[in-house]
Amino acid sequence: MTSRDIYHEKQVRELCALHALNNLFQSRDAFTKNELDYICNSLSPDHWINPHKSILGLGNYDINVIMKALQARGYEAIWYDKRKDPGCLNLQNINGYILNVPTDYKISFITLPLRRKHWITIREIDGFFYNLDSKLDSPQFIGQETDLLCFLRDILNSKDKELFLVVTSETEKDQNWLLDQDGCINLLNQDRDAEVVQLKDISEAVLLPSNETEHCNRLS
């Protein structure tokens, strides 16, 4: 499969969460703006100004909306503790990765001195991993599993970026997204209520095994 065959939804207004979800499911019809707006209203039905999206109605949905949307399709989004190396992950049981990263705010061609958050999907397609950021002109090839781990380590080393794992509800329940190895902690005791999720800043560095560090250096 070439990049031309991969569904890659491009950025429109502040709908990066919608694009991330549709890119994750590889379909323009997976989710709609109306569905995400409905989820916003169901999360805060008594608020005149909805805290889960842009006040202008242009998007800018938060993690609570993404989690509820995934749950409606039988999936869960698990916040990954960046103090733990991604080598703990059972990649075979993870359906995709959603990143929350800082981005510049633009109006037309003018960049304003404001920092916003942006949602990005990473997923495997035909044995290779791709960055399906809606702000990219085309899907960005990452590579195979070892390349993905290096990519994720770079993300997790930044205090401004967060990683969410997308898994089936059954996988989340059975903890099968995490390898059974020393040093991997059980993260599933965290609150699973999608209405009370906060992005956290944890600055502790991730230590790489020497052989994997060498591989990452070759890629950079």
N, CA, C and O of each residue as an XYZ file, in Angstrom:
880
protein
N       0.844     -1.204      0.000
C       0.000      0.000      0.000
C       0.874      1.247      0.000
O       1.808      1.354      0.795
N       0.572      2.196     -0.895
C       1.301      3.456     -0.938
C       0.560      4.500     -0.118
O      -0.576      4.287      0.307
N       1.226      5.641      0.098
C       0.603      6.710      0.871
C      -0.661      7.219      0.197
O      -1.537      7.776      0.859
N      -0.763      7.032     -1.116
C      -1.963      7.463     -1.831
C      -3.170      6.607     -1.472
O      -4.309      7.054     -1.606
N      -2.927      5.373     -1.015
C      -4.012      4.465     -0.668
C      -4.456      4.605      0.785
O      -5.468      4.028      1.186
N      -3.704      5.367      1.572
C      -4.013      5.547      2.994
C      -4.982      6.717      3.146
O      -4.775      7.783      2.565
N      -6.037      6.511      3.928
C      -6.958      7.622      4.169
C      -6.301      8.620      5.114
O      -5.897      8.272      6.224
N      -6.201      9.857      4.659
C      -5.513     10.902      5.429
C      -6.349     12.170      5.373
O      -6.312     12.910      4.390
N      -7.107     12.413      6.441
C      -7.980     13.580      6.498
C      -7.169     14.817      6.863
O      -6.402     14.799      7.826
N      -7.334     15.886      6.099
C      -6.556     17.111      6.291
C      -7.253     18.074      7.245
O      -8.457     17.978      7.487
N      -6.468     19.000      7.776
C      -6.953     19.924      8.791
C      -7.971     20.916      8.244
O      -7.739     21.557      7.219
N      -9.108     21.036      8.943
C     -10.130     22.033      8.666
C     -10.496     22.699      9.991
O     -10.840     22.018     10.957
N     -10.420     24.031     10.036
C     -10.715     24.794     11.242
C      -9.979     24.173     12.447
O      -8.771     23.943     12.381
N     -10.707     23.903     13.547
C     -10.091     23.321     14.743
C     -10.608     21.896     14.967
O     -10.857     21.490     16.102
N     -10.765     21.149     13.882
C     -11.360     19.816     13.955
C     -10.327     18.702     13.986
O     -10.569     17.618     13.454
N      -9.177     18.957     14.603
C      -8.113     17.949     14.604
C      -8.532     16.668     15.322
O      -8.092     15.582     14.944
N      -9.376     16.775     16.353
C      -9.840     15.568     17.046
C     -10.677     14.702     16.105
O     -10.536     13.479     16.085
N     -11.542     15.341     15.330
C     -12.345     14.612     14.344
C     -11.454     13.968     13.299
O     -11.659     12.808     12.942
N     -10.465     14.707     12.802
C      -9.551     14.159     11.809
C      -8.758     12.992     12.382
O      -8.550     11.985     11.705
N      -8.318     13.126     13.627
C      -7.542     12.057     14.267
C      -8.376     10.779     14.372
O      -7.874      9.683     14.125
N      -9.639     10.924     14.736
C     -10.514      9.753     14.860
C     -10.781      9.108     13.501
O     -10.716      7.885     13.376
N     -11.077      9.911     12.489
C     -11.340      9.349     11.163
C     -10.082      8.741     10.553
O     -10.159      7.723      9.865
N      -8.925      9.353     10.796
C      -7.674      8.764     10.325
C      -7.379      7.455     11.050
O      -6.842      6.516     10.462
N      -7.733      7.404     12.322
C      -7.543      6.178     13.093
C      -8.357      5.034     12.510
O      -7.852      3.920     12.367
N      -9.617      5.303     12.172
C     -10.508      4.269     11.644
C     -10.442      4.169     10.125
O     -11.136      3.349      9.524
N      -9.606      5.006      9.499
C      -9.400      4.979      8.055
C     -10.703      5.107      7.273
O     -10.953      4.366      6.322
N     -11.522      6.061      7.694
C     -12.797      6.301      7.019
C     -13.281      7.714      7.288
O     -13.263      8.171      8.431
N     -13.712      8.404      6.253
C     -14.259      9.750      6.423
C     -15.611      9.721      7.124
O     -16.079     10.745      7.622
N     -16.240      8.544      7.161
C     -17.563      8.405      7.753
C     -17.541      7.807      9.152
O     -18.594      7.533      9.728
N     -16.347      7.604      9.703
C     -16.263      6.993     11.045
C     -16.945      7.874     12.084
O     -17.712      7.385     12.914
N     -16.664      9.172     12.036
C     -17.263     10.133     12.964
C     -17.598     11.410     12.202
O     -17.033     11.684     11.143
N     -18.523     12.183     12.756
C     -18.890     13.463     12.169
C     -18.798     14.560     13.229
O     -18.774     14.280     14.427
N     -18.747     15.794     12.775
C     -18.737     16.928     13.700
C     -20.013     16.939     14.536
O     -19.972     17.245     15.728
N     -21.128     16.612     13.927
C     -22.401     16.588     14.667
C     -22.359     15.577     15.813
O     -22.882     15.841     16.896
N     -21.731     14.414     15.573
C     -21.640     13.402     16.625
C     -20.770     13.884     17.773
O     -21.118     13.688     18.938
N     -19.637     14.514     17.458
C     -18.757     15.015     18.513
C     -19.414     16.167     19.278
O     -19.238     16.288     20.490
N     -20.161     17.002     18.581
C     -20.890     18.075     19.272
C     -21.948     17.492     20.204
O     -22.163     18.000     21.305
N     -22.603     16.430     19.760
C     -23.610     15.774     20.596
C     -22.959     15.219     21.874
O     -23.527     15.322     22.961
N     -21.765     14.630     21.730
C     -21.048     14.104     22.889
C     -20.705     15.243     23.848
O     -20.834     15.092     25.063
N     -20.267     16.386     23.304
C     -19.967     17.552     24.147
C     -21.174     17.944     24.985
O     -21.063     18.186     26.187
N     -22.322     18.003     24.334
C     -23.543     18.404     25.036
C     -23.955     17.379     26.083
O     -24.468     17.741     27.141
N     -23.729     16.091     25.789
C     -24.094     15.057     26.756
C     -23.159     15.064     27.961
O     -23.567     14.686     29.059
N     -21.914     15.488     27.770
C     -20.961     15.558     28.873
C     -21.281     16.725     29.817
O     -21.105     16.614     31.031
N     -21.746     17.832     29.256
C     -22.053     19.019     30.072
C     -23.381     19.617     29.612
O     -23.404     20.695     29.018
N     -24.478     18.927     29.881
C     -25.782     19.379     29.369
C     -26.280     20.677     30.003
O     -27.123     21.356     29.417
N     -25.782     21.033     31.178
C     -26.300     22.194     31.899
C     -25.411     23.429     31.774
O     -25.618     24.429     32.462
N     -24.405     23.347     30.875
C     -23.487     24.474     30.720
C     -23.850     25.278     29.471
O     -23.974     24.719     28.381
N     -24.016     26.577     29.634
C     -24.291     27.443     28.490
C     -23.065     27.509     27.578
O     -23.189     27.471     26.354
N     -21.882     27.607     28.185
C     -20.623     27.545     27.438
C     -20.023     26.169     27.676
O     -19.626     25.845     28.795
N     -19.956     25.367     26.632
C     -19.499     23.991     26.794
C     -17.983     23.948     26.993
O     -17.242     24.478     26.165
N     -17.509     23.324     28.080
C     -16.067     23.302     28.361
C     -15.283     22.300     27.523
O     -14.057     22.253     27.614
N     -15.964     21.500     26.711
C     -15.293     20.429     25.980
C     -15.008     20.755     24.515
O     -14.496     19.913     23.778
N     -15.341     21.979     24.094
C     -15.074     22.377     22.718
C     -14.918     23.887     22.642
O     -15.114     24.595     23.630
N     -14.562     24.372     21.457
C     -14.374     25.798     21.242
C     -15.670     26.562     21.466
O     -16.747     26.102     21.088
N     -15.556     27.729     22.083
C     -16.726     28.564     22.324
C     -17.353     29.020     21.013
O     -18.537     29.354     20.972
N     -16.559     29.034     19.937
C     -17.049     29.461     18.626
C     -17.674     28.305     17.844
O     -18.195     28.506     16.747
N     -17.622     27.099     18.407
C     -18.212     25.958     17.729
C     -17.396     25.429     16.571
O     -17.926     24.739     15.700
N     -16.099     25.747     16.552
C     -15.242     25.345     15.439
C     -14.530     24.025     15.693
O     -13.810     23.535     14.824
N     -14.720     23.447     16.865
C     -14.038     22.197     17.197
C     -13.255     22.328     18.479
O     -13.804     22.674     19.525
N     -11.941     22.045     18.390
C     -11.057     22.106     19.554
C     -11.586     21.230     20.688
O     -11.646     21.660     21.840
N     -11.976     19.979     20.345
C     -12.538     19.053     21.323
C     -11.455     18.547     22.270
O     -10.296     18.405     21.880
N     -11.841     18.273     23.522
C     -10.868     17.783     24.496
C     -10.872     16.254     24.562
O     -11.613     15.591     23.836
N     -10.032     15.710     25.444
C      -9.840     14.267     25.530
C     -11.105     13.543     25.967
O     -11.320     12.390     25.594
N     -11.932     14.202     26.746
C     -13.170     13.566     27.185
C     -14.063     13.210     26.008
O     -14.694     12.154     26.001
N     -14.116     14.088     25.015
C     -14.930     13.847     23.819
C     -14.350     12.681     23.014
O     -15.090     11.820     22.536
N     -13.030     12.660     22.868
C     -12.378     11.577     22.130
C     -12.633     10.232     22.813
O     -12.923      9.239     22.146
N     -12.525     10.203     24.125
C     -12.726      8.955     24.863
C     -14.156      8.455     24.736
O     -14.381      7.260     24.540
N     -15.124      9.357     24.845
C     -16.524      8.969     24.712
C     -16.820      8.482     23.295
O     -17.574      7.527     23.110
N     -16.236      9.128     22.311
C     -16.436      8.724     20.924
C     -15.892      7.314     20.694
O     -16.537      6.492     20.043
N     -14.712      7.041     21.227
C     -14.112      5.712     21.085
C     -14.936      4.654     21.815
O     -15.121      3.547     21.311
N     -15.423      4.995     22.987
C     -16.231      4.047     23.754
C     -17.503      3.670     23.004
O     -17.988      2.545     23.129
N     -18.043      4.597     22.231
C     -19.242      4.315     21.447
C     -18.967      3.290     20.345
O     -19.898      2.693     19.804
N     -17.682      3.085     20.012
C     -17.301      2.105     18.992
C     -16.646      0.862     19.596
O     -16.137      0.006     18.872
N     -16.663      0.770     20.940
C     -16.095     -0.404     21.594
C     -14.609     -0.320     21.867
O     -13.941     -1.345     22.003
N     -14.076      0.912     21.951
C     -12.646      1.105     22.200
C     -12.445      1.992     23.428
O     -13.366      2.662     23.895
N     -11.223      1.973     23.929
C     -10.835      2.817     25.051
C      -9.547      3.561     24.700
O      -8.720      3.060     23.938
N      -9.384      4.761     25.264
C      -8.144      5.515     25.145
C      -7.473      5.516     26.512
O      -8.046      5.996     27.491
N      -6.272      4.983     26.577
C      -5.551      4.849     27.843
C      -4.391      5.842     27.878
O      -3.515      5.814     27.014
N      -4.391      6.716     28.878
C      -3.274      7.641     29.048
C      -2.036      6.857     29.464
O      -2.081      6.061     30.401
N      -0.919      7.092     28.753
C       0.303      6.336     29.035
C       1.254      7.165     29.901
O       1.593      8.302     29.573
N       1.669      6.568     31.002
C       2.588      7.200     31.942
C       3.960      7.329     31.283
O       4.646      6.330     31.069
N       4.356      8.555     30.963
C       5.584      8.762     30.201
C       6.850      8.449     30.998
O       7.945      8.493     30.437
N       6.731      8.138     32.275
C       7.905      7.694     33.036
C       8.316      6.281     32.645
O       9.435      5.858     32.935
N       7.420      5.547     31.990
C       7.711      4.170     31.614
C       8.103      4.097     30.143
O       7.509      4.760     29.293
N       9.103      3.288     29.863
C       9.576      3.126     28.497
C       8.502      2.448     27.643
O       7.853      1.519     28.124
N       8.288      2.879     26.388
C       7.286      2.247     25.528
C       7.607      0.807     25.162
O       6.773      0.110     24.585
N       8.822      0.356     25.498
C       9.137     -1.052     25.309
C       8.250     -1.957     26.138
O       8.206     -3.165     25.902
N       7.535     -1.387     27.118
C       6.576     -2.143     27.926
C       5.297     -2.472     27.154
O       4.503     -3.304     27.594
N       5.098     -1.828     26.010
C       3.832     -1.969     25.291
C       3.773     -3.242     24.456
O       4.749     -3.630     23.814
N       2.620     -3.875     24.478
C       2.350     -5.016     23.610
C       1.749     -4.455     22.320
O       0.530     -4.320     22.209
N       2.594     -4.132     21.356
C       2.161     -3.419     20.152
C       1.127     -4.195     19.351
O       0.312     -3.601     18.645
N       1.155     -5.508     19.455
C       0.215     -6.328     18.693
C      -1.227     -6.114     19.137
O      -2.159     -6.355     18.369
N      -1.411     -5.664     20.367
C      -2.760     -5.507     20.915
C      -3.210     -4.055     21.002
O      -4.208     -3.746     21.653
N      -2.476     -3.173     20.350
C      -2.827     -1.755     20.351
C      -3.285     -1.368     18.958
O      -2.574     -1.595     17.979
N      -4.459     -0.788     18.868
C      -5.053     -0.461     17.566
C      -4.561      0.856     16.985
O      -4.646      1.073     15.776
N      -4.059      1.719     17.822
C      -3.555      2.996     17.347
C      -3.082      3.857     18.499
O      -3.225      3.490     19.665
N      -2.515      5.008     18.161
C      -1.942      5.909     19.152
C      -2.428      7.321     18.835
O      -2.352      7.773     17.693
N      -2.924      8.007     19.855
C      -3.346      9.390     19.693
C      -2.438     10.268     20.533
O      -2.286     10.054     21.735
N      -1.838     11.258     19.891
C      -0.915     12.165     20.557
C      -1.586     13.517     20.763
O      -2.376     13.972     19.936
N      -1.251     14.145     21.885
C      -1.670     15.512     22.149
C      -0.411     16.357     22.208
O       0.420     16.179     23.098
N      -0.267     17.279     21.260
C       0.970     18.050     21.139
C       0.656     19.534     21.021
O      -0.421     19.901     20.551
N       1.596     20.406     21.449
C       1.379     21.850     21.288
C       1.536     22.247     19.827
O       2.290     21.623     19.080
N       0.822     23.286     19.429
C       0.915     23.770     18.053
C       0.664     25.260     18.015
O       0.045     25.814     18.924
N       1.140     25.912     16.969
C       0.912     27.346     16.805
C      -0.525     27.599     16.360
O      -1.156     26.747     15.735
N      -1.025     28.775     16.691
C      -2.388     29.158     16.302
C      -2.291     30.144     15.143
O      -1.633     31.180     15.235
N      -2.974     29.789     14.040
C      -2.896     30.628     12.842
C      -4.274     31.100     12.402
O      -5.269     30.389     12.541
N      -4.306     32.310     11.870
C      -5.475     32.815     11.158
C      -5.014     33.153      9.755
O      -4.230     34.082      9.561
N      -5.493     32.410      8.784
C      -5.023     32.518      7.414
C      -3.524     32.203      7.408
O      -3.124     31.109      7.807
N      -2.697     33.143      6.961
C      -1.253     32.907      6.919
C      -0.523     33.583      8.075
O       0.707     33.635      8.094
N      -1.284     34.100      9.035
C      -0.681     34.827     10.156
C      -0.613     33.909     11.378
O      -1.628     33.351     11.794
N       0.574     33.756     11.946
C       0.767     32.978     13.163
C       0.651     33.899     14.374
O       1.392     34.873     14.498
N      -0.285     33.579     15.262
C      -0.496     34.385     16.455
C       0.348     33.853     17.611
O       0.676     32.667     17.632
N       0.703     34.703     18.567
C       1.529     34.267     19.712
C       0.702     33.492     20.741
O       0.701     33.828     21.925
N       0.006     32.462     20.283
C      -0.823     31.633     21.149
C      -0.441     30.176     20.928
O      -0.103     29.773     19.815
N      -0.499     29.398     21.994
C      -0.192     27.977     21.897
C      -1.459     27.172     22.125
O      -2.138     27.362     23.134
N      -1.787     26.279     21.203
C      -2.960     25.434     21.313
C      -2.501     23.980     21.369
O      -1.324     23.677     21.176
N      -3.452     23.089     21.637
C      -3.165     21.663     21.641
C      -3.724     21.031     20.369
O      -4.769     21.442     19.866
N      -3.024     20.045     19.867
C      -3.353     19.428     18.586
C      -3.372     17.911     18.734
O      -2.501     17.338     19.389
N      -4.379     17.248     18.119
C      -4.509     15.794     18.189
C      -3.975     15.151     16.915
O      -4.268     15.597     15.806
N      -3.184     14.093     17.097
C      -2.537     13.390     15.977
C      -2.731     11.886     16.144
O      -2.654     11.369     17.259
N      -2.982     11.191     15.050
C      -3.086      9.731     15.080
C      -1.846      9.082     14.483
O      -1.339      9.506     13.445
N      -1.372      8.048     15.160
C      -0.326      7.159     14.654
C      -0.944      5.765     14.585
O      -1.560      5.322     15.554
N      -0.792      5.069     13.467
C      -1.329      3.719     13.414
C      -0.566      2.864     12.408
O       0.159      3.361     11.546
N      -0.762      1.561     12.560
C      -0.129      0.582     11.677
C      -1.042      0.297     10.498
O      -2.248      0.114     10.659
N      -0.454      0.260      9.317
C      -1.181     -0.084      8.098
C      -0.303     -1.020      7.274
O       0.786     -0.644      6.841
N      -0.785     -2.241      7.064
C      -0.060     -3.247      6.277
C       1.369     -3.467      6.769
O       2.300     -3.572      5.971
N       1.533     -3.534      8.097
C       2.831     -3.877      8.670
C       3.765     -2.712      8.911
O       4.862     -2.909      9.432
N       3.364     -1.498      8.546
C       4.201     -0.320      8.761
C       3.407      0.756      9.506
O       2.185      0.843      9.386
N       4.121      1.561     10.266
C       3.482      2.606     11.058
C       3.600      3.959     10.354
O       4.619      4.273      9.738
N       2.525      4.752     10.464
C       2.469      6.051      9.806
C       1.983      7.121     10.771
O       1.145      6.869     11.637
N       2.525      8.317     10.602
C       2.040      9.506     11.285
C       0.976     10.131     10.387
O       1.275     10.589      9.284
N      -0.276     10.148     10.872
C      -1.394     10.658     10.077
C      -1.841     12.036     10.565
O      -3.032     12.345     10.563
N      -0.893     12.849     10.977
C      -1.162     14.215     11.420
C      -1.938     14.955     10.323
O      -1.498     15.004      9.175
N      -3.083     15.526     10.678
C      -3.917     16.203      9.686
C      -3.268     17.468      9.136
O      -3.728     18.005      8.128
N      -2.211     17.952      9.776
C      -1.523     19.138      9.281
C      -0.421     18.801      8.271
O       0.165     19.698      7.664
N      -0.144     17.516      8.094
C       0.842     17.095      7.110
C       0.208     17.055      5.720
O      -0.996     16.839      5.583
N       1.029     17.264      4.698
C       0.530     17.185      3.326
C       0.184     15.761      2.922
O      -0.691     15.541      2.085
N       0.875     14.794      3.520
C       0.639     13.383      3.228
C       1.073     12.554      4.430
O       1.801     13.061      5.283
N       0.650     11.291      4.525
C       1.067     10.451      5.658
C       2.595     10.374      5.756
O       3.291     10.258      4.748
N       3.093     10.440      6.986
C       4.532     10.368      7.226
C       4.912      8.950      7.629
O       4.435      8.429      8.637
N       5.772      8.338      6.832
C       6.211      6.971      7.095
C       7.118      6.942      8.325
O       8.085      7.699      8.410
N       6.797      6.061      9.278
C       7.628      5.898     10.475
C       8.497      4.646     10.347
O       9.707      4.706     10.568
N       7.891      3.525      9.993
C       8.654      2.294      9.820
C       8.013      1.130     10.544
O       6.790      1.047     10.660
N       8.855      0.232     11.030
C       8.376     -0.960     11.710
C       8.356     -0.743     13.221
O       8.503      0.386     13.688
N       8.176     -1.819     13.985
C       7.955     -1.693     15.429
C       9.104     -0.985     16.143
O       8.872     -0.123     16.992
N      10.338     -1.344     15.804
C      11.484     -0.713     16.464
C      11.533      0.779     16.169
O      11.887      1.578     17.035
N      11.178      1.150     14.948
C      11.137      2.570     14.576
C      10.030      3.294     15.335
O      10.202      4.434     15.766
N       8.900      2.625     15.493
C       7.801      3.228     16.251
C       8.214      3.499     17.690
O       7.920      4.566     18.228
N       8.895      2.542     18.319
C       9.322      2.720     19.707
C      10.245      3.927     19.840
O      10.142      4.680     20.808
N      11.139      4.117     18.882
C      12.014      5.286     18.907
C      11.205      6.571     18.755
O      11.471      7.568     19.426
N      10.230      6.533     17.877
C       9.350      7.681     17.668
C       8.603      8.032     18.952
O       8.521      9.201     19.332
N       8.057      7.009     19.620
C       7.299      7.237     20.850
C       8.201      7.723     21.974
O       7.778      8.550     22.781
N       9.428      7.234     22.048
C      10.355      7.700     23.082
C      10.629      9.196     22.923
O      10.713      9.936     23.903
N      10.764      9.615     21.687
C      11.001     11.035     21.439
C       9.810     11.856     21.907
O       9.984     12.927     22.489
N       8.597     11.359     21.655
C       7.387     12.047     22.097
C       7.328     12.108     23.623
O       7.056     13.163     24.197
N       7.581     10.982     24.270
C       7.438     10.894     25.719
C       8.509     11.672     26.469
O       8.335     11.988     27.646
N       9.607     11.983     25.806
C      10.657     12.769     26.444
C      10.316     14.254     26.500
O      11.044     15.035     27.112
N       9.219     14.645     25.869
C       8.794     16.038     25.891
C       7.693     16.227     26.921
O       6.697     15.505     26.904
N       7.862     17.176     27.803
C       6.864     17.394     28.859
C       5.573     17.997     28.315
O       4.548     17.982     28.996
N       5.614     18.528     27.090
C       4.443     19.180     26.511
C       3.582     18.233     25.678
O       2.555     18.645     25.138
N       3.992     16.968     25.569
C       3.265     16.033     24.719
C       2.744     14.855     25.541
O       3.382     14.416     26.498
N       1.578     14.356     25.150
C       0.970     13.233     25.852
C       0.586     12.144     24.864
O       0.281     12.415     23.702
N       0.608     10.906     25.347
C       0.310      9.740     24.511
C      -0.881      8.981     25.076
O      -0.953      8.706     26.274
N      -1.816      8.649     24.186
C      -2.960      7.812     24.538
C      -2.965      6.582     23.632
O      -2.807      6.688     22.416
N      -3.151      5.419     24.246
C      -3.216      4.163     23.504
C      -4.669      3.841     23.203
O      -5.522      3.939     24.085
N      -4.956      3.462     21.978
C      -6.314      3.076     21.603
C      -6.379      1.560     21.508
O      -5.689      0.948     20.693
N      -7.210      0.964     22.345
C      -7.336     -0.495     22.398
C      -8.815     -0.853     22.477
O      -9.650      0.000     22.778
N      -9.136     -2.115     22.207
C     -10.516     -2.553     22.367
C     -10.871     -2.562     23.852
O      -9.993     -2.615     24.714
N     -12.165     -2.509     24.134
C     -12.608     -2.527     25.533
C     -12.174     -3.817     26.218
O     -11.850     -3.814     27.405
N     -12.167     -4.914     25.475
C     -11.744     -6.204     26.042
C     -10.259     -6.183     26.389
O      -9.855     -6.673     27.443
N      -9.444     -5.611     25.493
C      -8.011     -5.514     25.757
C      -7.740     -4.627     26.968
O      -6.870     -4.934     27.783
N      -8.479     -3.536     27.087
C      -8.307     -2.645     28.243
C      -8.660     -3.366     29.536
O      -7.979     -3.212     30.550
N      -9.720     -4.146     29.493
C     -10.166     -4.867     30.684
C      -9.153     -5.928     31.100
O      -8.887     -6.103     32.289
N      -8.588     -6.636     30.122
C      -7.648     -7.729     30.408
C      -6.209     -7.263     30.546
O      -5.328     -8.071     30.839
N      -5.951     -5.970     30.339
C      -4.598     -5.394     30.445
C      -3.641     -5.986     29.424
O      -2.436     -6.014     29.672
N      -4.129     -6.454     28.297
C      -3.273     -7.107     27.313
C      -2.475     -6.126     26.461
O      -1.710     -6.547     25.594
N      -2.641     -4.829     26.694
C      -1.851     -3.849     25.952
C      -0.472     -3.665     26.567
O       0.392     -3.007     25.987
N      -0.267     -4.254     27.752
C       0.991     -4.117     28.470
C       1.677     -5.468     28.558
O       1.063     -6.453     28.969
N       2.958     -5.522     28.171
C       3.715     -6.760     28.259
C       3.945     -7.152     29.710
O       4.074     -6.289     30.578
N       3.994     -8.438     29.970
C       4.254     -8.945     31.314
C       5.758     -9.048     31.499
O       6.347    -10.111     31.300
N       6.383     -7.923     31.887
C       7.824     -7.909     32.081
C       8.160     -7.029     33.270
O       7.394     -6.140     33.642
N       9.340     -7.295     33.871
C       9.763     -6.517     35.040
C       9.894     -5.041     34.660
O      10.358     -4.707     33.570
N       9.487     -4.184     35.560
C       9.604     -2.755     35.336
C       8.379     -2.121     34.726
O       8.276     -0.895     34.691
N       7.420     -2.943     34.230
C       6.186     -2.399     33.669
C       5.146     -2.328     34.769
O       4.878     -3.328     35.436
N       4.561     -1.170     34.965
C       3.591     -1.000     36.031
C       2.182     -1.149     35.498
O       1.929     -0.931     34.313
N       1.278     -1.517     36.365
C      -0.127     -1.657     36.001
C      -0.788     -0.289     36.045
O      -0.987      0.280     37.118
N      -1.125      0.235     34.873
C      -1.713      1.564     34.800
C      -3.233      1.546     34.849
O      -3.862      2.603     34.907
N      -3.826      0.369     34.827
C      -5.275      0.298     34.704
C      -6.012      0.524     36.006
O      -7.239      0.437     36.033
N      -5.295      0.816     37.102
C      -5.975      1.161     38.339
C      -6.369      2.635     38.359
O      -7.021      3.103     39.293
N      -5.956      3.372     37.298
C      -6.337      4.767     37.213
C      -7.830      4.873     36.950
O      -8.478      3.924     36.508
N      -8.347      6.041     37.232
C      -9.777      6.301     37.036
C     -10.153      6.105     35.572
O      -9.536      6.703     34.691
N     -11.168      5.267     35.302
C     -11.591      5.004     33.935
C     -12.734      5.908     33.505
O     -13.205      5.812     32.372
N     -13.179      6.772     34.380
C     -14.303      7.656     34.047
C     -13.842      8.724     33.069
O     -12.987      9.548     33.396
N     -14.410      8.710     31.865
C     -13.966      9.636     30.822
C     -14.309     11.084     31.134
O     -13.830     11.981     30.441
N     -15.121     11.341     32.150
C     -15.508     12.704     32.462
C     -14.505     13.397     33.385
O     -14.593     14.605     33.600
N     -13.562     12.644     33.926
C     -12.626     13.237     34.885
C     -11.206     12.884     34.482
O     -10.484     12.232     35.237
N     -10.804     13.314     33.294
C      -9.472     13.017     32.787
C      -8.690     14.313     32.674
O      -9.184     15.298     32.126
N      -7.487     14.313     33.186
C      -6.642     15.492     33.105
C      -5.324     15.102     32.453
O      -4.749     14.068     32.791
N      -4.836     15.926     31.511
C      -3.500     15.730     30.963
C      -2.493     16.147     32.017
O      -2.646     17.182     32.667
N      -1.471     15.340     32.177
C      -0.509     15.575     33.247
C       0.873     15.853     32.669
O       1.214     15.367     31.590
N       1.658     16.629     33.388
C       3.039     16.894     33.021
C       3.947     16.127     33.964
O       3.966     16.388     35.167
N       4.697     15.185     33.421
C       5.648     14.414     34.217
C       6.988     14.527     33.517
O       7.108     14.156     32.350
N       7.985     15.028     34.203
C       9.229     15.398     33.542
C      10.342     14.380     33.696
O      11.444     14.586     33.188
N      10.071     13.285     34.391
C      11.146     12.306     34.614
C      11.568     11.701     33.288
O      10.707     11.296     32.506
N      12.857     11.626     33.007
C      13.369     11.134     31.731
C      13.180      9.635     31.607
O      13.109      8.916     32.603
N      13.099      9.171     30.354
C      13.001      7.752     30.051
C      14.394      7.224     29.739
O      15.116      7.803     28.928
N      14.768      6.130     30.383
C      16.070      5.523     30.153
C      15.948      4.461     29.076
O      15.076      3.597     29.156
N      16.811      4.514     28.069
C      16.773      3.567     26.973
C      17.810      2.473     27.168
O      18.924      2.750     27.613
N      17.456      1.219     26.836
C      18.464      0.175     26.776
C      19.509      0.562     25.738
O      19.176      1.200     24.739
N      20.754      0.192     25.954
C      21.850      0.668     25.109
C      21.669      0.276     23.651
O      21.961      1.086     22.771
N      21.195     -0.948     23.357
C      21.065     -1.377     21.969
C      19.967     -0.594     21.260
O      20.100     -0.301     20.072
N      18.881     -0.247     21.957
C      17.800      0.501     21.346
C      18.189      1.960     21.183
O      17.744      2.617     20.242
N      19.018      2.479     22.093
C      19.516      3.840     21.953
C      20.337      3.971     20.682
O      20.226      4.964     19.962
N      21.158      2.972     20.407
C      21.985      2.986     19.211
C      21.122      3.006     17.958
O      21.411      3.727     17.004
N      20.043      2.193     17.970
C      19.155      2.145     16.809
C      18.484      3.492     16.595
O      18.393      3.956     15.459
N      18.015      4.125     17.655
C      17.354      5.423     17.535
C      18.312      6.478     17.002
O      17.917      7.340     16.217
N      19.559      6.411     17.424
C      20.541      7.371     16.945
C      20.771      7.220     15.451
O      21.006      8.207     14.753
N      20.702      5.982     14.955
C      20.883      5.762     13.518
C      19.721      6.358     12.732
O      19.899      6.770     11.586
N      18.544      6.407     13.330
C      17.375      6.927     12.629
C      17.354      8.445     12.594
O      16.749      9.038     11.700
N      18.011      9.081     13.563
C      17.942     10.543     13.655
C      18.931     11.207     12.712
O      19.006     12.434     12.661
